Amino acid sequence: GYRPMWGALRDEGFKLSLETVRKLMRSLGIKTTIYHKNTGKYSSYKGNVGKKAPNILNQTFDETIPYKVLHTDVTEYKLTNGKKVYISPVVDEASLEILACAVSYSPEMKTIYNMLDELADHLPQGATPILHSDQGFQYQNPGYQARLKKMNIIQSMSRKGNCHDNAPGETIFNLMKREKLNRFKIGSLEEMKEILKDYIYWFNNVRRSNKLKYTTPVKYRNRVLSNL
């Protein structure tokens, strides 16, 4: 859209108004592509199969400092070969940066542990974030909870059946599918991994967010942390 374009031009030193950018884009035939394709929904809830954590966030999504509050979830995507893959990312609430993302043919614990391994590589030393999720069986698993404790991560859970309690996580899935995955016919797990790798780099380093005042997640993170 014209607002992210305005942000990109601003960072390059061009002083133009939003309205001027909008008119220029219109005159050049540059339009925003909007996708309304149904992204589907995967539910990992299997009842009370372990210990549930309290809902610390309680739909308060106002964190501005990176690495303080994180969100995770699992979604599924059907490949052209008929198989389903399961995607488990972690997003930073403040910066919107995707810090980790595991994908496999199974939603079982190995996928979640792979996500945590990647997250551990990206968290700065001394970080003690909240990691919020739904009540999926993976997050009630004692092994998962033990890993969080070892990583000095505080667990938070949504209420049963309330997707709004994990809105930032849901938003990332929606964007990921609309902006990238639904534009391709993906036929294998390996192809999915490459597409997600490219998307996450673009999302973190190139894509400008309205919430971040039209800057990128990485630039936001670096700016905020440098001022602490």
ZISUL-V623953 format. One record per pair of residues at least 6 apart in sequence whose ideal C-beta (glycine too) atoms are under 8 Angstrom apart, sorted by the first residue. I is the first residue (numbers start at 1). GAP is how many residues later the second one is. If there is no record, write none. Layout:
I;GAP / I;GAP
//
This chain:
1;31 / 2;16 / 2;19 / 2;20 / 2;23 / 3;15 / 3;205 / 3;207 / 3;211 / 4;203 / 4;204 / 4;205 / 4;206 / 4;210 / 5;16 / 5;20 / 5;25 / 6;10 / 6;12 / 6;15 / 6;208 / 7;201 / 7;206 / 7;207 / 7;208 / 8;200 / 8;206 / 9;7 / 9;12 / 10;6 / 10;204 / 11;204 / 16;8 / 25;6 / 35;143 / 35;144 / 35;147 / 35;148 / 37;140 / 37;141 / 37;145 / 39;36 / 39;134 / 39;135 / 39;138 / 39;139 / 39;143 / 40;35 / 40;36 / 40;37 / 40;38 / 41;34 / 42;32 / 42;33 / 42;34 / 42;44 / 42;65 / 43;93 / 44;30 / 44;63 / 44;90 / 44;92 / 44;93 / 44;94 / 45;89 / 45;90 / 45;91 / 45;92 / 45;115 / 45;116 / 46;90 / 46;91 / 48;92 / 49;88 / 49;91 / 49;92 / 50;87 / 50;90 / 50;91 / 50;92 / 50;95 / 51;89 / 51;91 / 51;94 / 52;83 / 52;88 / 52;105 / 53;86 / 53;92 / 53;102 / 53;103 / 53;104 / 54;102 / 54;103 / 55;101 / 55;102 / 55;103 / 55;104 / 55;110 / 56;74 / 56;76 / 56;98 / 56;100 / 57;12 / 57;73 / 57;75 / 57;99 / 57;108 / 58;107 / 59;105 / 59;106 / 59;108 / 61;8 / 61;32 / 61;106 / 61;107 / 63;6 / 63;30 / 63;31 / 64;30 / 64;160 / 65;29 / 65;159 / 65;163 / 66;26 / 66;28 / 66;29 / 66;31 / 66;154 / 66;155 / 66;158 / 66;159 / 67;25 / 67;27 / 67;56 / 67;57 / 67;60 / 67;62 / 68;25 / 68;26 / 68;61 / 68;62 / 69;23 / 69;24 / 69;25 / 69;60 / 69;61 / 69;63 / 70;20 / 70;21 / 70;22 / 70;23 / 70;29 / 70;49 / 70;59 / 70;60 / 70;61 / 70;62 / 70;83 / 71;19 / 71;20 / 71;22 / 71;60 / 71;61 / 71;62 / 71;95 / 71;97 / 71;98 / 71;101 / 72;16 / 72;17 / 72;18 / 72;19 / 72;43 / 72;59 / 72;60 / 72;61 / 72;97 / 73;15 / 73;16 / 73;60 / 73;61 / 73;63 / 73;93 / 73;96 / 73;97 / 73;100 / 74;12 / 74;13 / 74;14 / 74;33 / 74;37 / 74;38 / 74;62 / 74;64 / 75;11 / 75;12 / 75;98 / 75;102 / 76;8 / 76;9 / 76;10 / 76;11 / 76;31 / 77;7 / 77;8 / 77;9 / 77;10 / 77;100 / 77;104 / 77;109 / 77;115 / 78;6 / 79;6 / 79;107 / 79;108 / 79;109 / 79;110 / 79;113 / 80;105 / 80;106 / 80;107 / 81;106 / 81;107 / 83;22 / 83;106 / 84;21 / 85;18 / 85;19 / 85;20 / 85;104 / 85;107 / 86;17 / 86;18 / 86;19 / 86;20 / 86;21 / 86;25 / 87;14 / 87;15 / 87;16 / 87;86 / 87;89 / 87;109 / 88;13 / 88;14 / 88;15 / 88;19 / 88;23 / 88;24 / 88;26 / 88;27 / 89;9 / 89;11 / 89;12 / 89;13 / 89;26 / 89;80 / 89;83 / 89;84 / 89;87 / 89;111 / 90;8 / 90;9 / 90;10 / 90;11 / 90;25 / 90;29 / 90;41 / 91;6 / 91;7 / 91;8 / 91;77 / 91;78 / 91;81 / 92;6 / 92;7 / 92;125 / 92;129 / 93;75 / 94;126 / 94;127 / 94;130 / 95;117 / 95;122 / 95;123 / 95;125 / 95;126 / 95;129 / 96;72 / 96;76 / 96;113 / 96;115 / 96;116 / 96;121 / 96;124 / 97;107 / 97;120 / 97;121 / 97;123 / 97;124 / 98;74 / 98;102 / 98;105 / 98;106 / 98;119 / 99;19 / 99;20 / 99;23 / 99;24 / 100;15 / 100;16 / 100;18 / 100;19 / 100;21 / 100;22 / 101;14 / 101;17 / 101;95 / 101;99 / 102;9 / 102;10 / 102;12 / 102;13 / 102;16 / 103;8 / 103;86 / 103;89 / 103;90 / 103;93 / 104;6 / 104;7 / 104;10 / 104;85 / 105;84 / 107;31 / 108;30 / 109;29 / 109;32 / 109;34 / 109;35 / 112;26 / 112;27 / 112;29 / 112;32 / 113;30 / 113;31 / 113;34 / 116;28 / 116;31 / 116;32 / 116;35 / 119;32 / 120;31 / 123;6 / 123;28 / 127;25 / 128;24 / 128;25 / 128;26 / 129;24 / 129;25 / 130;23 / 130;24 / 130;25 / 130;26 / 131;17 / 131;22 / 131;23 / 131;24 / 131;25 / 132;24 / 132;25 / 132;26 / 132;33 / 132;34 / 132;37 / 133;6 / 133;22 / 133;23 / 133;24 / 133;25 / 133;33 / 133;36 / 134;23 / 134;24 / 134;29 / 134;31 / 134;32 / 135;22 / 135;23 / 135;24 / 135;25 / 138;6 / 139;6 / 139;16 / 139;18 / 145;10 / 148;6 / 148;7 / 158;7 / 158;8 / 159;6 / 163;7 / 175;28 / 176;20 / 176;23 / 176;27 / 179;20 / 179;24 / 179;28 / 180;15 / 180;16 / 180;18 / 180;19 / 181;14 / 181;18 / 184;11 / 186;6 / 186;9 / 203;14 / 204;12 / 204;13 / 204;14 / 205;11 / 205;12 / 205;13 / 206;10 / 207;9 / 207;10 / 208;6 / 208;7 / 208;8 / 209;6 / 209;7 / 209;8 / 212;8 / 215;8
//
